[in-house]
Amino acid sequence: RGGDPVLNRLKNRTEEPAIYQPVTVAQILGWNWPRSAERKDYANFGAQDRAYVAGFNARSVVTEGYLLEVKLQGPETSNCGIPYPTEEDFHLWIVGSNLEDKATSVVVEVSPRVRRDRPDLFLSNLQKLVGKKIRVYGWVMFDPEHPDQVGKTRGTLWEIHPVMKVEEVK
């Protein structure tokens, strides 16, 4: 309900990719994004920005990093604004080394549609991984809604969202 329909569809992908491209947290943090697209709905991106972002949003990736925090996010338009934990995203913050903080993190999100049949993605299981090195599989997504958070609670507007799989790196 409401929000950016294109962004909502991206956040709700459920298709499992055939191949995941390996990337590092540092690589994700180094990806540029079109500043002119910040705080805009996808429909209002210029043609060049739309094409640039689409190239990244089509990528499925796997990355490894240290899990800083897991949080039940709360109601969002992509989940119809339903204020119930089974219908809300989990936000995870991962960093390249265990010496970093949220300012240099990549936000990864587990959506309700993906985790319905995957108990390993339930909140209690993910919380057990905080402080550990994890491997995250999912779709790249540009989230233009949070430029004010870059350098504070995230290091980039690129996310891995939705996450398809999380596992501990032993």
C-alpha positions as CSV (number, residue, x, y, z in Angstrom):
1,R,0.0,0.0,0.0
2,G,1.5,3.3,-1.1
3,G,5.1,4.1,-1.6
4,D,7.1,3.6,-4.8
5,P,5.5,0.6,-6.7
6,V,8.8,-0.2,-8.5
7,L,10.8,-0.2,-5.3
8,N,8.1,-2.3,-3.6
9,R,8.3,-4.9,-6.3
10,L,12.1,-5.1,-6.0
11,K,11.9,-5.5,-2.3
12,N,9.4,-8.4,-2.7
13,R,11.3,-10.5,-5.2
14,T,11.1,-14.2,-4.4
15,E,12.8,-15.8,-7.4
16,E,15.9,-17.8,-6.5
17,P,18.8,-16.8,-8.8
18,A,20.6,-19.5,-10.7
19,I,24.0,-17.9,-10.0
20,Y,25.3,-15.5,-7.4
21,Q,28.2,-13.2,-8.2
22,P,30.8,-13.0,-5.4
23,V,31.4,-9.5,-4.2
24,T,33.0,-8.0,-1.1
25,V,31.5,-5.6,1.3
26,A,34.2,-3.1,0.2
27,Q,33.1,-3.5,-3.4
28,I,29.5,-2.8,-2.6
29,L,30.5,0.2,-0.5
30,G,32.5,1.5,-3.5
31,W,29.7,1.3,-6.0
32,N,28.6,4.8,-7.1
33,W,24.9,5.7,-7.3
34,P,23.2,8.6,-9.1
35,R,22.8,11.4,-6.6
36,S,20.1,12.8,-8.7
37,A,18.0,9.8,-7.9
38,E,18.1,10.2,-4.2
39,R,14.7,10.6,-2.5
40,K,12.9,10.0,-5.7
41,D,10.5,7.3,-6.8
42,Y,11.9,5.1,-9.5
43,A,9.3,6.4,-12.0
44,N,10.9,9.9,-11.5
45,F,14.5,8.8,-12.3
46,G,16.0,10.2,-15.4
47,A,16.5,7.7,-18.2
48,Q,20.3,7.5,-17.6
49,D,19.8,7.0,-13.8
50,R,17.1,4.4,-14.5
51,A,19.4,2.4,-16.8
52,Y,22.4,2.6,-14.4
53,V,20.4,1.5,-11.4
54,A,18.7,-1.3,-13.4
55,G,22.0,-2.9,-14.2
56,F,22.8,-3.3,-10.5
57,N,19.3,-4.3,-9.5
58,A,19.5,-7.2,-11.9
59,R,22.5,-8.7,-10.0
60,S,22.3,-11.5,-7.5
61,V,25.3,-11.6,-5.2
62,V,26.9,-13.4,-2.4
63,T,29.1,-11.6,0.1
64,E,30.7,-12.3,3.4
65,G,30.9,-9.9,6.4
66,Y,30.5,-9.6,10.1
67,L,26.9,-9.2,11.4
68,L,26.6,-6.2,13.6
69,E,22.9,-6.2,14.3
70,V,19.6,-7.7,13.4
71,K,16.4,-5.7,13.9
72,L,12.7,-6.2,13.2
73,Q,12.1,-3.0,11.2
74,G,8.4,-2.3,11.5
75,P,5.6,-1.6,9.0
76,E,6.7,-0.6,5.5
77,T,4.7,0.2,2.3
78,S,6.4,-2.8,0.6
79,N,4.7,-5.1,3.1
80,C,1.3,-3.3,2.9
81,G,2.1,-1.4,6.1
82,I,1.0,-4.4,8.2
83,P,2.2,-3.9,11.8
84,Y,2.8,-7.5,12.6
85,P,6.2,-9.2,12.9
86,T,5.5,-11.9,10.3
87,E,4.8,-9.2,7.8
88,E,7.8,-6.9,8.5
89,D,11.4,-6.9,7.2
90,F,14.4,-7.8,9.2
91,H,17.3,-5.4,8.8
92,L,20.8,-6.7,9.1
93,W,24.0,-4.6,9.1
94,I,27.2,-6.3,7.8
95,V,30.7,-4.9,7.7
96,G,33.9,-6.1,6.1
97,S,35.8,-6.5,9.4
98,N,34.8,-6.9,13.0
99,L,36.5,-3.5,13.8
100,E,33.9,-1.5,11.8
101,D,30.6,0.0,12.7
102,K,27.2,0.9,11.0
103,A,28.7,3.9,9.3
104,T,30.6,1.6,7.0
105,S,28.0,-1.2,6.8
106,V,25.8,-2.6,4.0
107,V,22.2,-3.0,4.9
108,V,20.7,-6.4,4.0
109,E,17.1,-7.2,4.4
110,V,15.1,-10.4,4.9
111,S,11.6,-10.0,3.6
112,P,8.5,-11.8,4.8
113,R,7.8,-13.4,1.5
114,V,11.2,-15.0,1.3
115,R,11.4,-16.3,4.9
116,R,8.0,-17.9,5.0
117,D,9.4,-21.3,4.1
118,R,12.9,-20.8,5.4
119,P,13.2,-21.2,9.2
120,D,16.9,-20.4,9.0
121,L,15.8,-16.8,8.2
122,F,13.6,-16.4,11.3
123,L,14.6,-13.5,13.6
124,S,15.7,-15.7,16.5
125,N,18.1,-17.7,14.3
126,L,19.6,-14.6,12.7
127,Q,20.1,-13.0,16.1
128,K,22.3,-15.9,17.1
129,L,24.7,-14.9,14.3
130,V,25.4,-11.3,15.6
131,G,29.1,-10.8,16.0
132,K,29.9,-13.7,13.7
133,K,31.1,-13.8,10.1
134,I,28.3,-14.7,7.8
135,R,27.7,-15.3,4.1
136,V,24.7,-13.5,2.6
137,Y,23.0,-14.4,-0.7
138,G,20.5,-12.1,-2.4
139,W,19.5,-9.4,-4.8
140,V,21.2,-6.0,-5.2
141,M,18.8,-3.2,-4.7
142,F,19.2,0.6,-4.8
143,D,17.2,2.2,-2.0
144,P,17.0,6.0,-2.8
145,E,15.1,6.7,0.4
146,H,17.9,7.0,2.9
147,P,20.7,9.4,1.8
148,D,20.7,11.1,5.1
149,Q,21.8,7.8,6.8
150,V,24.9,7.3,4.7
151,G,27.9,7.6,6.9
152,K,25.8,7.2,10.0
153,T,23.7,4.0,10.0
154,R,24.8,2.7,6.6
155,G,27.8,3.1,4.2
156,T,25.8,3.1,0.9
157,L,22.4,3.3,-0.6
158,W,23.0,-0.1,-2.3
159,E,21.5,-3.0,-0.3
160,I,21.1,-6.7,-0.6
161,H,17.3,-6.9,-0.5
162,P,15.8,-9.4,-0.5
163,V,18.2,-11.8,1.1
164,M,17.6,-15.4,-0.1
165,K,20.0,-17.2,2.3
166,V,22.3,-16.5,5.3
167,E,24.9,-18.9,6.7
168,E,27.6,-18.7,9.2
169,V,31.2,-18.8,7.8
170,K,33.1,-21.4,9.8
